Each structure stands twice: as C-alpha cells, then as structure tokens.
C-alpha cells in the first residue's frame, strides 16, 4: 500500500524539469510534478494547489477539504502511535514468558 501525503505547492523552482516546492506542515521540500502536469498548462497555475505526494512525486491533485481531512487523520495516527510507544506494562513477549 502506498500512502500519499497532502502538500500545498508553494512555488515552481524549475519549469523545464517540472519541479516545485511544496509545504507539508510547514516543512518545505522539492518534488516533481511530472506525473500530474498534462499538455501545455502553465505551471504557475499549480501554485497554491494541493497534491498527494509519494516518494518525491505529486501523484494527483486533491481539493483543500480532502487535504485537511487527510492531514488531520495522519496527525491522529501519529498521536496514537506515540501513545502506544509510550505505554508501560506487559508486551506480548512478556505475557508469553510470565
């Protein structure tokens, strides 16, 4: 299963190579738009748009509402993971031996 992370396009860094900078939770990184740009559409029109990013590539355009829902879910999953890692007590291995 592949997980795409919602990111908002901040600017175009290299139009010839279809590269853009996106922001994910305030963290900026460069990605490729090669999988989503079609034809001669102006790249500047993508600034401000939301995309799903996977391994450095924008895989699809998404609407802001979907981006917000997905980011909230990912945040909740991260909090759950942190809670699980922070729990004290028996682990399944401990239960088997004791």
Buried (B, 14 or more C-beta within 10 A) or exposed (E): EEEBBBBBBBBBEEEEEBBBBBEBEEEEEEBBBEBBBEEEEEBEEBBEBBBBBBEEBBBEBBEEEEBEEBBEEBEEEEEEEEEEEEEEEEEEEEEEEE
